[in-house]
Amino acid sequence: SPTVEKVGTRAMVSEFRGVRELSMAAAIAPGIGMLRCCQVKQSKALKAVSGVRAMASSNGGALPPSGLPIDLRGKRAFIAGVADDQGFGWAIAKALSAAGAEILVGTWVPALNIFESSLRRGKFDESRRLPNGGLLEIAKVYPLDAVFDTPDDVPEDIKNNKRYAGSEAWTVKECAEAVKADFGTIDILVHSLANGPEVTKPLLETSRNGYLAAVSASTYSYISLLKYFAPIMNPGGSSLSLTYVASEQIIPGYGGGMSSAKAALESDTRVLAFEVGRKYGIRVNTISAGPLRSRAAKAIGFIDDMINYSCANAPLQKELDADDVGNAAAFLASPLASSVTGTLLYVDNGLHAMGLAVDSPTVCKEAAPASELSNVAA
Ligand SMILES: NC(=O)c1ccc[n+]([C@@H]2O[C@H](COP(=O)([O-])OP(=O)(O)OC[C@H]3O[C@@H](n4cnc5c(N)ncnc54)[C@H](O)[C@@H]3O)[C@@H](O)[C@H]2O)c1
């Protein structure tokens, strides 16, 4: 109605003013560091404002209720690749949970004990907090090693490895069977895992075994997950993986065959979207995420440089928040994206679109008016 439209417009105007004030503070802040800090605050403020709006609407306050919610109530998600609260898997679990989904996770066997004991001891309690004030609840943590499809594939040295000794049924097939036995079906499948034992080596110096191990852990693992989980997914379900722009552009330092593994993952996303869509009515998408200081990324060794580079050169000059990826994943998993499949969605502050490093000393100021653009935005 016209009244609702008016109230909605007022709310948007005041939201806009709040953001503008923060942007102006950013413009007058002395020094680049301060500017960057203000810009990060600006993005947090945007989130806070929309959070307040959501709260007001749910409390029957002055603002109108949102007409387009991401509603995953009654859905169940299995997220493979959660072993702490620092990575994308955790952020996706939180976003799906905030939207109402029940959360199951698959944790790499060698990391299982520490993850479960940290959860029990409350180490993650602060980061379990959801925007609505609730806590992320994980209905069950399953041991998983996505490099092995069935028990027959497990070599003796892994069988006898003491880090695997306390766990059982952790191959992909057994894990899917365990989820089926416990819960029957799932609706959402997330692949948030990767491993490249020679990631720090240039491609030219990568061994055959290192290359194949990267593709096995980071790419084939997704085919295997879909192969065994799709049969227990309800039609209309959604599956998702995480990729990185090194698949399509040269990122020196992202080695060991990991760039190839991500390129294969993106190609597989399209083929699997067709096969799994036709056979099970399930959607398959991938998110190409910007740099995040996760445990896996820290192991590569130059993640801080990548984050600084993105802040300096991406269209949006702010650090990527894992929650940004979580929220995009919640959208892709939801009925709002019911016609979206076979796609790659960039969630990277726009860095993928740049063809020029605007902070390069070889770029003249006229060609790269990044600072002027910051002021215009403010
Ligand atoms: N961090 C980044 O900058 C970045 C950017 C783009 C894409 N990604 C992708 O996001 C996904 C999640 O990574 P993250 O950066 O959040 O780090 P992360 O450390 O939180 O997640 C990686 C997970 O993979 C698990 N894992 C490794 N080998 C496994 C196996 N054989 N079986 C089961 N689990 C296994 C690890 O235990 C860990 O939990 C990965 O696909 C990664 O390539 C990361």
The ligand as an SDF file (V2000), in Angstrom:
LIG
                    3D

 44 48  0  0  0  0  0  0  0  0999 V2000
   40.7710  -18.6110    2.3840 N   0  0  0  0  0  0  0  0  0  0  0  0
   40.7660  -18.1110    1.1620 C   0  0  0  0  0  0  0  0  0  0  0  0
   41.4040  -17.0710    0.9030 O   0  0  0  0  0  0  0  0  0  0  0  0
   39.9710  -18.8010    0.0700 C   0  0  0  0  0  0  0  0  0  0  0  0
   39.6560  -18.0680   -1.0860 C   0  0  0  0  0  0  0  0  0  0  0  0
   38.8840  -18.6980   -2.0680 C   0  0  0  0  0  0  0  0  0  0  0  0
   38.4460  -19.9950   -1.8940 C   0  0  0  0  0  0  0  0  0  0  0  0
   38.7770  -20.6810   -0.7440 N   0  0  0  0  0  0  0  0  0  0  0  0
   38.2690  -22.0540   -0.6020 C   0  0  0  0  0  0  0  0  0  0  0  0
   37.3720  -22.1390    0.4950 O   0  0  0  0  0  0  0  0  0  0  0  0
   37.2940  -23.5090    0.9050 C   0  0  0  0  0  0  0  0  0  0  0  0
   37.4240  -23.5660    2.4160 C   0  0  0  0  0  0  0  0  0  0  0  0
   38.7320  -23.1760    2.7960 O   0  0  0  0  0  0  0  0  0  0  0  0
   39.0330  -22.0850    3.9100 P   0  0  0  0  0  0  0  0  0  0  0  0
   39.9760  -21.1090    3.3170 O   0  0  0  0  0  0  0  0  0  0  0  0
   37.7830  -21.6190    4.5230 O   0  0  0  0  0  0  0  0  0  0  0  0
   39.9300  -22.8960    4.9500 O   0  0  0  0  0  0  0  0  0  0  0  0
   39.5750  -23.9220    6.1190 P   0  0  0  0  0  0  0  0  0  0  0  0
   40.8790  -24.3190    6.6960 O   0  0  0  0  0  0  0  0  0  0  0  0
   38.5600  -23.3560    7.0430 O   0  0  0  0  0  0  0  0  0  0  0  0
   38.8660  -25.1110    5.3510 O   0  0  0  0  0  0  0  0  0  0  0  0
   39.5240  -26.1640    4.6890 C   0  0  0  0  0  0  0  0  0  0  0  0
   39.0000  -27.4280    5.3360 C   0  0  0  0  0  0  0  0  0  0  0  0
   39.3370  -28.5450    4.5440 O   0  0  0  0  0  0  0  0  0  0  0  0
   39.4910  -29.6270    5.4250 C   0  0  0  0  0  0  0  0  0  0  0  0
   40.1040  -30.7410    4.7260 N   0  0  0  0  0  0  0  0  0  0  0  0
   41.3280  -30.7920    4.1350 C   0  0  0  0  0  0  0  0  0  0  0  0
   41.5170  -32.0070    3.5910 N   0  0  0  0  0  0  0  0  0  0  0  0
   40.3880  -32.7230    3.8070 C   0  0  0  0  0  0  0  0  0  0  0  0
   39.9640  -34.0470    3.4840 C   0  0  0  0  0  0  0  0  0  0  0  0
   40.7620  -34.9030    2.8160 N   0  0  0  0  0  0  0  0  0  0  0  0
   38.7330  -34.4580    3.8830 N   0  0  0  0  0  0  0  0  0  0  0  0
   37.9180  -33.6160    4.5650 C   0  0  0  0  0  0  0  0  0  0  0  0
   38.2680  -32.3700    4.8960 N   0  0  0  0  0  0  0  0  0  0  0  0
   39.4810  -31.9320    4.5150 C   0  0  0  0  0  0  0  0  0  0  0  0
   40.3220  -29.0240    6.5510 C   0  0  0  0  0  0  0  0  0  0  0  0
   40.2840  -29.8010    7.7110 O   0  0  0  0  0  0  0  0  0  0  0  0
   39.6000  -27.6920    6.7170 C   0  0  0  0  0  0  0  0  0  0  0  0
   38.5490  -27.8130    7.6670 O   0  0  0  0  0  0  0  0  0  0  0  0
   38.4080  -24.2440    0.1560 C   0  0  0  0  0  0  0  0  0  0  0  0
   37.8530  -24.8840   -0.9720 O   0  0  0  0  0  0  0  0  0  0  0  0
   39.3210  -23.1030   -0.2960 C   0  0  0  0  0  0  0  0  0  0  0  0
   40.0870  -23.4350   -1.4190 O   0  0  0  0  0  0  0  0  0  0  0  0
   39.5140  -20.1050    0.2280 C   0  0  0  0  0  0  0  0  0  0  0  0
  1  2  1  0
  2  3  2  0
  2  4  1  0
  4  5  1  0
  4 44  2  0
  5  6  2  0
  6  7  1  0
  7  8  2  0
  8  9  1  0
  8 44  1  0
  9 10  1  0
  9 42  1  0
 10 11  1  0
 11 12  1  0
 11 40  1  0
 12 13  1  0
 13 14  1  0
 14 15  2  0
 14 16  1  0
 14 17  1  0
 17 18  1  0
 18 19  2  0
 18 20  1  0
 18 21  1  0
 21 22  1  0
 22 23  1  0
 23 24  1  0
 23 38  1  0
 24 25  1  0
 25 26  1  0
 25 36  1  0
 26 27  1  0
 26 35  1  0
 27 28  2  0
 28 29  1  0
 29 30  1  0
 29 35  2  0
 30 31  1  0
 30 32  2  0
 32 33  1  0
 33 34  2  0
 34 35  1  0
 36 37  1  0
 36 38  1  0
 38 39  1  0
 40 41  1  0
 40 42  1  0
 42 43  1  0
M  CHG  2   8   1  16  -1
M  END
$$$$
